[in-house]
């Protein structure tokens, strides 16, 4: 368990469009570019083992959104051809203050953790979560998009685990993923995801979604 005192002021950042990491979530990644292999090697030498996942801003990929989420490397395997299959476990969101100049082939940033203290606590709860209504809407969306899931597990899953895992896995646009990341509470994230699903269904011709 991290405390605010454990969090470094500078971390490597990994801009990856559409890849969303949330606190206490798990994100699998395949690392193969030389600059990110160097990033991983350097990260594994630190005590915190944190990598900041962040969305590029715009199409050129040079500018970054101001808010990302740092994850700790909690699992990795090296393949025969030199790639790494790693797993990040979300620790806390952060705000980018400025990029750190230097000679590393990957990007690093000075970050602030202020405003995200809740990320370091235990699982968050959503008192307004209506599971049957949400699962009915989700079922329509999965049928429309051809996605599949273990519905029995969803019926029993903790609401934070469910909402955050679905936020990370559903094929929303990068800007929509950023909105889910920046949701202040779990309830706000669930409402944002519900809106995104409803709009996707309406775009697909489901006239009953809002009834």
C-alpha positions in Angstrom: 0.0 0.0 0.0 1.4 3.4 -1.0 1.2 6.5 1.1 1.6 10.1 -0.3 5.1 10.1 1.1 6.0 7.2 -1.1 5.1 8.9 -4.4 8.0 10.3 -6.4 8.0 13.8 -7.9 9.2 12.6 -11.3 8.0 9.5 -13.1 8.3 8.0 -16.6 5.2 8.6 -18.7 3.8 6.2 -21.3 1.5 8.0 -23.8 -0.8 5.4 -25.3 -4.1 6.4 -27.0 -7.1 4.6 -25.6 -5.2 2.8 -22.8 -6.9 3.6 -19.5 -5.6 2.7 -16.1 -7.5 3.5 -12.9 -6.6 3.2 -9.3 -6.6 -0.5 -8.1 -7.2 -1.6 -11.7 -4.9 -3.9 -13.7 -3.7 -3.1 -17.1 -1.8 -5.7 -19.2 0.7 -4.2 -21.7 3.1 -5.5 -24.3 6.4 -3.7 -24.4 8.5 -4.0 -27.5 9.7 -0.5 -28.7 13.4 0.1 -27.6 12.6 3.3 -25.8 9.9 1.6 -23.7 12.1 -1.4 -23.0 14.6 1.1 -21.7 11.8 2.7 -19.6 10.9 -0.6 -18.1 14.5 -1.6 -17.3 15.0 1.8 -15.5 11.6 1.5 -13.7 12.4 -1.9 -12.3 15.5 -0.5 -10.7 13.5 2.0 -8.6 11.8 1.2 -5.3 8.4 2.4 -6.4 8.3 0.8 -9.9 5.8 3.3 -11.1 4.9 4.2 -14.8 2.5 7.0 -15.6 -0.1 6.0 -18.2 -1.4 9.1 -20.0 -3.4 10.0 -23.1 -1.8 12.0 -25.9 -3.7 15.2 -26.7 -4.6 15.6 -30.3 -3.4 13.6 -33.3 0.3 14.5 -33.3 0.9 12.8 -30.0 3.4 15.4 -28.8 1.1 17.2 -26.3 -0.2 15.2 -23.4 -3.4 15.5 -21.3 -2.7 17.0 -17.9 -4.1 14.1 -15.9 -2.9 10.5 -16.0 -2.7 7.5 -13.7 0.4 5.9 -12.3 0.7 2.1 -12.1 3.1 -0.1 -10.3 4.7 -2.9 -12.3 3.3 -6.0 -10.5 4.0 -8.7 -13.1 6.2 -9.2 -16.1 7.5 -11.9 -18.4 10.1 -11.7 -21.1 9.4 -13.5 -24.4 11.9 -15.3 -26.5 12.1 -12.4 -29.0 12.9 -9.8 -26.3 9.4 -8.3 -25.6 8.0 -7.9 -22.2 4.5 -8.8 -21.2 3.8 -6.7 -18.1 1.0 -5.9 -15.8 0.4 -2.5 -14.1 -1.7 -2.1 -11.0 -3.2 1.4 -10.7 -1.9 3.4 -7.7 -3.0 7.0 -8.1 -3.9 9.6 -10.6 -1.5 12.6 -11.1 -1.3 16.0 -12.7 1.5 16.8 -15.0 3.4 19.9 -14.0 6.0 19.9 -16.7 8.0 17.4 -18.7 11.5 16.6 -17.4 14.3 17.4 -19.8 17.0 14.8 -20.1 18.7 12.2 -22.1 16.4 9.2 -21.7 14.8 7.9 -24.9 11.4 7.9 -23.2 9.4 10.8 -21.7 9.5 11.8 -18.0 7.4 14.3 -16.2 7.3 16.2 -12.9 3.9 15.4 -11.4 1.7 16.5 -8.5 -0.5 14.0 -6.6 -2.6 16.7 -4.9 -6.3 16.2 -5.2 -6.1 12.4 -5.6 -5.6 11.3 -2.0 -8.7 9.2 -2.3 -7.0 7.0 -4.8 -4.6 5.7 -2.1 -7.4 4.4 0.1 -9.5 1.3 0.0 -12.1 0.5 -2.6 -14.6 3.2 -3.3 -18.4 2.6 -3.2 -21.3 3.9 -5.3 -24.4 4.1 -3.1 -26.6 5.0 -6.0 -25.6 2.0 -8.1 -28.6 0.1 -9.4 -26.9 -3.1 -10.6 -29.9 -4.7 -12.5 -30.6 -1.5 -14.5 -26.9 -1.1 -15.3 -26.5 -4.7 -16.3 -29.5 -4.5 -18.6 -28.1 -1.5 -20.4 -24.6 -3.1 -20.5 -26.1 -6.3 -22.1 -27.6 -4.2 -24.9 -24.3 -2.5 -25.5 -22.3 -5.8 -25.5 -24.8 -7.3 -28.0 -24.5 -4.2 -30.2 -20.7 -4.2 -30.1 -20.1 -8.0 -30.2 -18.3 -8.0 -26.8 -18.6 -10.8 -24.3 -18.1 -11.2 -20.6 -18.8 -13.4 -17.6 -22.2 -12.2 -16.6 -22.3 -14.4 -13.5 -19.2 -12.7 -12.2 -20.5 -9.2 -13.0 -23.6 -9.9 -10.9 -21.5 -10.6 -7.9 -18.5 -8.2 -8.5 -17.8 -5.3 -6.2 -19.1 -2.1 -7.8 -15.7 -0.4 -8.0 -14.1 -3.5 -9.6 -16.9 -3.7 -12.1 -17.2 0.0 -13.1 -13.5 0.5 -13.3 -12.8 -2.7 -15.2 -15.6 -1.9 -17.7 -14.3 1.7 -18.1 -10.9 0.3 -19.0 -12.0 -2.5 -21.4 -14.9 -0.9 -23.3 -13.9 0.5 -26.7 -14.6 4.1 -26.0 -12.8 6.9 -27.8 -9.6 8.3 -26.2 -11.3 11.5 -25.1 -14.1 9.5 -23.5 -11.5 7.4 -21.7 -10.0 10.7 -20.4 -13.4 11.8 -19.1 -13.7 8.4 -17.2 -10.3 8.9 -15.8 -11.0 12.4 -14.5 -14.3 11.5 -12.9 -14.1 12.8 -9.3 -16.0 9.8 -7.8 -16.9 6.3 -8.6 -20.6 7.4 -9.0 -19.6 10.1 -11.4 -17.6 7.6 -13.5 -20.5 5.2 -13.5 -22.8 8.0 -14.7 -20.3 9.0 -17.4 -20.0 5.5 -18.6 -23.8 5.1 -18.7 -24.1 8.2 -20.9 -21.4 6.9 -23.2 -23.2 3.6 -23.6 -26.5 5.2 -24.2 -25.1 7.5 -26.9 -23.4 4.5 -28.5 -26.7 2.5 -28.5 -28.6 5.5 -30.0 -26.0 5.8 -32.7 -26.5 2.1 -33.4 -30.2 2.6 -33.8 -31.5 1.4 -30.4 -34.5 3.6 -29.8 -35.5 1.9 -26.5 -32.3 2.7 -24.6 -33.6 5.8 -22.8 -37.1 4.5 -22.2 
